[in-house]
Amino acid sequence: MTTNRRWHSGMLSTEDWWAVWVGLALYVASLAALAGVDLVGWMVRPASWEWTDTLARFELGKLLSITGEGYRGWPPAVAWVATYFVFTGLLSIGAWFQRLDVGRFVLGFTAIYLLTWVCWIVGNEMHFSAVDANVGGRNRYQENDLSWGLQLGSGAPYLLALLTGLFIGNFAKGFARFLGEAAKPEWFIKAAIVFLGVNLGAMTIEATDFALELVLTGAAATFVAYLFFWPIVYTMARRLFKLKRDASAVLASGISICGVSAAIATGGAIRARPIVPVTVAMLVVIFAMLELLILPGAYVLLFPDEPIVNGAAMGMTVKTDGADAAAGALLDELMVSRNLQATGVEWQSGWILSASVLTKVWIDVFIGIWTFVLALIWVYKVEKRADRVTVGASEIWFRFPKFVIGYLVAWLSFLAIASALPEHVEALEAGTAPLQSPMRHLMFMLTFVSIGVITDFSKLKGMGRLALLYALALLVVIAPIAYVVAYVFHRGLTPPVQ
């Protein structure tokens, strides 16, 4: 396995790197607040609304609110359009460098953007989102005389976006193909994870010990999971299902480590037949969607008092960064709402999601190392040939998921600035607030719609044996072991209270 690539190859042409550039561009812009300039406060967000009141006296300001104080004089429609142009512009630049069809991307993204906002606004209607509990001395559920409510909290828009995307992907396939050039859930979620790094930085300042414990236990849990998952799934594939070595290795990596990325990286490392990683990647995406639909609700129902355990287990169980972060976000919102409804105590949002994402980040970090090891084994042991190729250590860097760099840069630089300039912490938090909440949530909402659009359950046809192995490994190996490991390291941990 020889390569002429340089260390900076792909910096302007890959989805991973463009998640970093988009995320950090907006983060750097937000830091202008340290000099008293707000460059990101134009970001608009949905407001909580009740449909009878809004229809009786309609005002756009009842549906949308502007984040920054300095932009409150703007009409909401202007702020919404500004939000559209900024995000469309940044993502279109990335699409051009990635050699996508920019025209089709803009058209598709515009449609996805509109669908996202419809779901986001509708999901914030109080009958879906309001929780019957006192929050900050107020009970909006009772104040608005609601006779019924699903009480899903901020999870309602996510569920609506996901269901909308799935409907399009499975029942409006022509429209799904039209959106395909712009339906990039992995890109959107990786940019959102960079924003999450900023959010984690702010939360770390408020609860340093808890954040440190979460990082260390998450790393330990991930290492333990690695030792179990891959060899068990590989052995099942070889012994029970009689698969070839390359298919078994790619499937084991896809199920055990990090879904599509690991499957493709492993396929390249061991020179698997081209069809193998493609087939496994398809299975990973479809099963990840099923996990996204089932696991958050199941964890809330079965383990309502173990929020951090649930988040970490989610990070080890759900494959693909997009589905994991989306499932973690949904779990976070549902668990915070459920605990508020049951106990009257409101956990800080974001910690359960961070537990899921941090666990996934640790898993991602070692994709490069793991595929490097597999490449060595395959080249020097499994497939001994006279024309032996060499495997350079640089492969670790090329396999490393670059969006993790953006996440760490945002997190650690936020902490460094706060430590070096304690008198400016308030300005720092205010300036980055649009990234921490509405921008991050927008990218999550785009992810939910997009991941549904690209999921076609009919593709499971003809994959009987592989699909059965995947389901069996997930139910019997991955999910149970992940939860046990997460419980051992995270049991009893609960997020700080608001």
Secondary structure, DSSP 8 states (H G I E B T S, - for coil): ------TTTTTTT-HHHHHHHHHHHHHHHHGGGGGT--SSTT-EEE--B-HHHHHHT--GGGTEEES-GGGTTS-HHHHHHHHHHHHHHHHHHHHHHTT--HHHHHHHHHHHHHHHHHHHHHHTBHHHH--SS-BTTB-HHHHTT-S-----TTHHHHHHHHHHHHHHHHH-HHHHHHHTTT--HHHHHHHHHHHHHHHHHHHHHH-HHHHHHHHHHHHHHHHHHHHHHHHHHHHIIIIIS---HHHHHHHHHIIIIIHHHHHHHHHHHHT--THHHHHHHHHHHHHHHHHHHHHHHHHHHH-TT-HHHHHHHHHHHS-SHHHHHHHHHHHHHHHHHHHHHHHS--B-TTHHHHHHHHHHHHHHHTHHHHHHHHHHHIIIIIT--TT-----THHHHHHS-THHHHHHHHHHHHHHHHHH-GGGHHHHHHHHHHIIIIIHHHHHHHHHHHHHHT--GGGGTT-HHHHHHHHHIIIIIIHHHHHHHHHHHHTT----B-
